[in-house]
Amino acid sequence: MADAGVVEKLLRAIEKADDGVDSLDVAAGLGQDHQLIVGAVKSLQALGDLISAELRSSKHWELTEEGTEIAEQGSHEARVFASVPLEGLAQSELMKLPFGKIGFSKAMSNKWIRVDKAHEGGPRIFRTVQSVEDQVREKLLVVKTGNVSQLEEKEKNELKKRKLLSEVTVKSYWITKGSSFSTTITKQETELTPEMLATGSWKEKTFKPYNFEAMGVAPDCGHLHPLMKVRTQFRQIFLEMGFTEMPTNNFIESSFWNFDSLFQPQQHPARDQHDTFFLSDPALAREFPQDYLERVKRVHAEGGYGSQGYKYDWKVEEAQKNILRTHTTAVSARMLYKLAQQDKFTPVKYFSIDRVFRNETLDATHLAEFHQIEGVVADYGLTLGDLMGILHEFFTKLGITKLRFKPAYNPYTEPSMEVFSYHEGLKKWVELGNSGVFRPEMLLPMGLPEGVSVIAWGVSLERPTMIKYGINNIRELVGHKVNLQMVYNSAICRLDS
């Protein structure tokens, strides 16, 4: 509610006026700021038909800050003329005056002064007339006294061009008495209470009109986590590129499918407890394709398919150990084995996006539980060039164009590459994932034809999300340190292609 004193004075002013009053005139008459009167008008409008107010716009001319100064002290050119004595003034001295530069050019245009450039002491300014009439100041004084109509449009525009005068649009209210006008304000009730109904006092009460068009309180609702938003976008990109999604609902995997089927030796450091989570119950897996298991054992222990193998005593007990899968490549191995069992090979493009688990040390870019995105393409004659081309296309669709490839080693891919992207927040190159061409020692024991090549890549979901949303610490994205307000505020992910 506006100030009660201002509201009361406004009502009295309206009462005295037969045809209505202008809010600007009321403000001037009461010596109040116009915005206070506007506030009082809006408060009275909210009370029903107490008053009627029509918004009006009008334009008028008013002096700028510089125009006000000139109206008081004279124009720049007149002050320059006044500063030049009969014996003249050095131009350098004149330019030191605050109005010197602007006033000099105007006074020269008016031919009030002249410059003697050949003077002995340097250029000197002299008067060319005895006296001057400061018309600029006179015109501004006319405006200041409220008689702007005496000036022609050309004169007003000239003053406006010199930024001495400005045309201002003023909005005001024309206020008249409403059908329920009264100088006494009765508080309107906003709620019908049980006591009013019981006593019948509601009959004498004035109720505030109910606004059926008003917006209600927005209901609280769930919001997708940024990780899930980016995951949806990744999935859409894979589907647009013609990939088929692999089933990834087995977080628990045997060491055979997670390591051995990928031609990863049993003494590899990644299979140690400091890198992998092992299960205690059930500790071992029992069901394997026996003929395939024998071929995997043979290529590890004795070699084959053009390879010498690792020449060690391969143990089925080690392959049986259950773990939390360390990568979704275990799912790819199962799908490729299933593909190899078909009567006739058909080219395929698979993808998966799901959780993997590693016994990592937590820091700004590493978690023990994270998401891996995997893409697999199987066809005849695929090369490293095909892999790099698909990766460029894939990451461009994600809006990530700053890419680097670095040669790497993987037991199950040869050649292998690490994929890096530049993180603007961290100001450094961040590893996104690994890629490569699956080795024959992995593919041929499955039963795939000899001419078939399989290119694959695995990418973290968290790091591209960090890059997209400008998050510098992965623990602020996933885990107990996540700010739920961040989830609420994060926009829908639209990756720039």
N, C-alpha and C positions, 0 to 999 in steps of 0.2 A: 504494500500500500504506500502511496506517495505521502509526503509530509502533510499532516492533517491541517496545519495552518494554511498552507498553499492551496489545498483543496477547498477549504472554507472560503478563502478570498476569491477563488475562481468562481464558485457557486454564486457569491454575491454579485460579482461582475456580470455573470450571465443573467441574473435576476433583474438587474438594472437595465440591461439591453433588451429592447423589444425585438429587434430583427436578428440578433446574434452578435458575437464578438470574434475578432481574430486573435489567435493565441499570441502572435507577435505583439499586438497592441496591448494585450493583457500583461505580458511580460514587461513591456516598457512602462506601463502604468503602475505596476506593482514594484518595479525596480528589481525584478527577479530574472535569473537566467532562463532563457526560453526552454531549455531542456527540462527544467523543473516543472514548468507549466505543461509540457507535453506528457510528462510522467503523471501529472494530476489528471489530465484528460483521459489517459489510458486506464487509470484506476477507476474513474467514474464510469467509463464505458463497460468495465467488467461488472458493474453493479446492476446492469439491465438497461432500462429505457430512461435513466435519469437525465441524460443529455444525448444530443445527436452531434456528431463531429464529422466534418468532411475534410479530407486531406487536400490541400491546395499547394500548388507550386508557383513561385514568382521569381523573376530575375531582377537583380539590381546591380548597380556598379558601386564598387568600394575601392578605397585606396589600398595599395600594397604597403608593406613595411617601408620600402624605399620611397613610395609615393607620399606617405605620411611625413617622412623626413624632409622631402623637398618642399611640401606644403608649409612646413615650419621654418626651414632655413634657406629656401631658394633652390633653383635648379643648379646642376653641376656647372653649366656654362655661365650662368649669372655669377656664381661664386668665383669662377676662374677670372671673369672680367673684373670683379671687385678686388681680386688679389693682385692684379697687375697695376702698379703705380704709374704715374705719368712718365717717369724716367725709364720705364720698362722693367722686365724681370727675366733673369736667366731661365732658359727653358728647362735646364736640369733642376733648378729650384722649384719650378712650377710642378714638375712631375713627381716631386716628393709629397705633394699634398694629396690626401685621400681621394679628392674629387678631380685631381689634375688630369689624368689620362682621358677619362670620359668627357669632362668639361672642355678640354682643349680642342678635341675634334668637333664638338658641337659648336663652340664659339667660333672656330675657324669657318665652319659651314655657314654660320650666320654673319660672317665677315665683321665680327666685333673686334677681332685681334688679328695681328699679322706677325710673321716670324722674320727676323733679320738674321739670315744665316751667315752673313759676312761680318758680323759684329766682332770687334776686337777680342772680346772675352768669350767668344763662342756664341751659338745661336741665342737670340734674345727676343722676348715677346713684348710687343707694344700694342697699345689700344689704337683702334682705327676710328672709334666714335666717342663722343663725349659721354653719352649715357645709353642705357639699354632698358627695354621693357621685358620683364620676366613673364612671358605669356604662359609658360609651362606651369609655373607656380600659381598664377591666377586661375587657370583652368582647374587645377587640382583643388584649390580653395572653393571653387564653385561646387565641385563634387562633394567636398567635405561638408558643406552647408546644406546638402540635400537638394541642390538645384541642378542635378545632372542633365535634366531635360533641356537646359539652356545650351548645351554643347551639341554640335553636329556629330553625326555618326563617324565622319572622317576624323574629327578631333579625338573622339573617344578611342577609335582604333589605333591612332598614332600613339596615344598614351599607353594603350594596352601593349603595343609592340615594344615600347620602352620598359615594359613591366612595372609601370607606375600605377596602373589601373587594372582591375580584374572584374569580370562579370561573374557574379555569384548567384547560384540557384538556391533559393530559400524555400523550405517546406514548412507550412504552418497549417493549423486547423481552424476551420470556420465552425464555431461552436454555437449551437442553439439549444433551447429547452426541449427535453424529451417529453414523452407522454406521461411519465411518472416523475416529472421534475419536482424537486424539493431542495430546500437549503439545509435540511436536516438529513443526515445519512443514517439509515437503519442497516445494521449489519445483516447480511444475508446468510442464512443457514446453508451449510453444505452437506448435512447429514440428517436423515430422519431417524430419531432415536426411539427406543421403546418407551421412554418416559413421555415423549411428546404424544405418542399414540394413546398411552394410558390416561393422560390428563386432558387430552384434546387440545393442548396448546399449539399444536401444529397448524391449527386453523388461523391463528393470528400471526404466524411466522411468515417471513418472506424468504423463499428459497432461491438459491443461485441456480440459474438454468443449467441443465445437464448437457455437456458437450459430447454428443454421440460420435463426432468426427475425430475426437482426440485419440492419439495413439496410446495404447496401453503400455505397461512395463514389458520390455522385451524378455521373454522367458529364457532362463539359463538352459543351455544345450551343450552337447558334446562338440569337441573340435578335433579335427584330425591333427595328429602330431606331424611336424615338418617331415620327419622320416617317412611316414606313410604317404604324404603328399608326393614326395619325390619318387617313392616306390611305385605309385600308381602311374606316374609319368614314364618311368623306366619301362614298366610293363607295356604301356601303350606303344612306346617306340619299338620294342621288340616285335610286338604283334604287327605293327605297320611294316616292318622289314621282313615279314613272312615267317617268323619263328614260332615254334610250338612250345608251350610251357611244360616242363617236366614235373612229375609229382615229387614233392620234397618233404613229405610228412614224417620222415624217420630221422629224428634228431640223434637217436642212438644207432651207431653203425659198427660193424665188425672191422677189425684192423685189416682183414682181407680186402674188403671193398674200398676202405679208406686209404690203404697204403699198398698192399701187395699187388692188387690188380693193376695199379698204376706204375708197376715196375720200380717201386720204392723199396730199397733193401731193408731188412729187419733190424739192421744195426744203425740205421739213419738217425741222426740226432733229433729230428722232428718227432720220433716215436718215443722219446724219453718222457718221463713224468713232468719234467719242468716245462714241457711244451704242450702236453696233451692231458686231458682229463680222462682217466680210466674208471670204469664202473666196477663196483664190488659185487653188485647183485642186480641182474645176472652178470657174472663176470665173463662168461664165454658164450660164443655163438656156435650152433651145432649144424645148421643146414647150409650147404654150399653145393653148387654144381660140381660133382666130383671130377668129371673129365676136364673141365676148365681149370679146377684147382690143381690138377696134376700138371697141366701145361704151364700154369703160372709157376709152380714149384720148379719145373724143369728149366724154364728160361732164367730163373733166378740162380739156381744152383749150378747148372751145366751150360747155359747159353742156348742159342738156337735162333732161327730166323735171321741169320747173318750176324748175330751178336755173341760175344763170349760170356755174357752173363756176369754175375758178381762172384761166382766160384766160392760159395759158402754153404754151410749146412742149413738149408731152409727148414723151419719147423712149423708144423701146422698149429701147434699150441700158441705160438706167437700170433698167428693169423686169426685165431679164434677170439682173441681178447676184445671185449666190447669197450667202446669209447664214445664220448660225445664227439660227433663228426667235426673234423678240423677244417673241412672245406666241402663245398657242394660238388666238387669233382667226383666224389664217391657216387653221387646220384648220376652224373654223366657216365661213369664206368658201367653202372647197372643198365642204363639206357642203351649204350653202345653194344653191350653184350646181348641185350634183347634184340637189337637191330641185326646183329650178326647171325641170329638163329633163324632169320627169315629165309625162305627158299631163294629169293632173288633180292639183291641189294638195291635199295632206293636212296638217293641223296636226301639228307635231312638237315634241318636247322632247329636246334633245341635251345631253350634258355630256362634259367631258374633264378629265383630271388628268395633267399631264406636265411635263417640264422645258422651260424657256425660258432664253434667254441674253441678257444685256445688259452693255455695257461700263460697269459701275457702279463708283463708288468704294466700297470695302468699309468698313462701319462696323457698329455694334451691330444695325442693322435692315436692312442692305442686303448682297446678295451678287451676284456676276457670273453665277452659275448658280443658279436656284431653280425651284420648282414653281408652276405656275399652274393654278387650278381655274376652269373656265369652264362656265357654264350658258347655254343658248340656247333660247328658246321662240318658235315662229313660228305665227301664227294670224291670223284676221281680227279687226280692231278692238282690238288690245291697246294699253294706255295706260301712262303712267308710274305710275298707281295700281296696275295689275296687277304691275308690276315691283317696287314697294315692298312689296306684299303677299307676293309670292313670296320676296323677300329676308328679310323678317321671319320667315316660316315656316321658311326654310332655316336661318338663323342660330339660331333658337330650338331647332331640332333639334340644333344643335351645342353647345347650352348657353351661347351667347353672346347675352345679352339687352340689354346696354348698347350700343346702336347710335346712330350719328348719320349723317345724309346731308348732303352739302355739294354745292351746284351746281358743276359743272366743265365743262371744254371738251374734247371729243374730235373729231377730224376726221370720224369715221365714226358718231357717235351724237349725236342731238339730240332731246330734252334729255339731259344727262349728269349723273351723280352720282358723287362719291367716297363710299366706305363706310368709316366709322371705328368702332373698338371700343375700350373703355377697358381698358388693361393695368394690372392691380393692382400688378405688380412694378415697372414703370417709372413708375407714378403719372401716366400721361398717356394721351391719346387717340392710338391708333396706326392708320394707314391700313391697311385690309385689302385694298382693291381698288377697281375702277372698275365703273360700270354705266351703262346708258342704252338708248335706243331707236335701232336702226340707221336711218341716213338713207336716204331714197328714192334718192339718187344712188348708194348702194351696192347696194340691193336690186333696183331696176328694171332696170339693165343686165344683171343675172343672168337676168332673164326671169320673176321672181316676179310674181303678179297685183298690181294696184295697191292693192287693199284689204287686202293682207297686211302686218301689222306684225311686227317681230322685236325682242323685248326680250332683253338679254344682260347678263351680269356676269362679271367676272374677279376672282378672289380669290387671294391668296398662300396656299400651304399652310404655309409656314414660320411666319408670324406667328400664325395660330390655334394652331399647335402650341406656340409659345413661351408664349402666354397659358394654354393648357391645362396645360402642365407647369411653369409658373413660371420659364421661362428668360429671362434679361434680355438676353443677347447671342447673336445669331443665329449667330455664329462658334463658339459652344459646342454648337450643334445640328448644323451642317454644316461639313465641312472638316477640316483637319489638326489643329485644336485640340480636336476632340471627345474627351471622356473616355469610353473604352469601358466603364468601370464604370457610367457613367450609363445607357448602353444596356442593360446587364445588369439594373440595379436598377429601371428605369422600368416602372411597372405597365402592364397592358393598358389601352388607351384606351377608356373608357366615357363618352361625352359625355352630360351630363345634359340630358334633354329636359324 
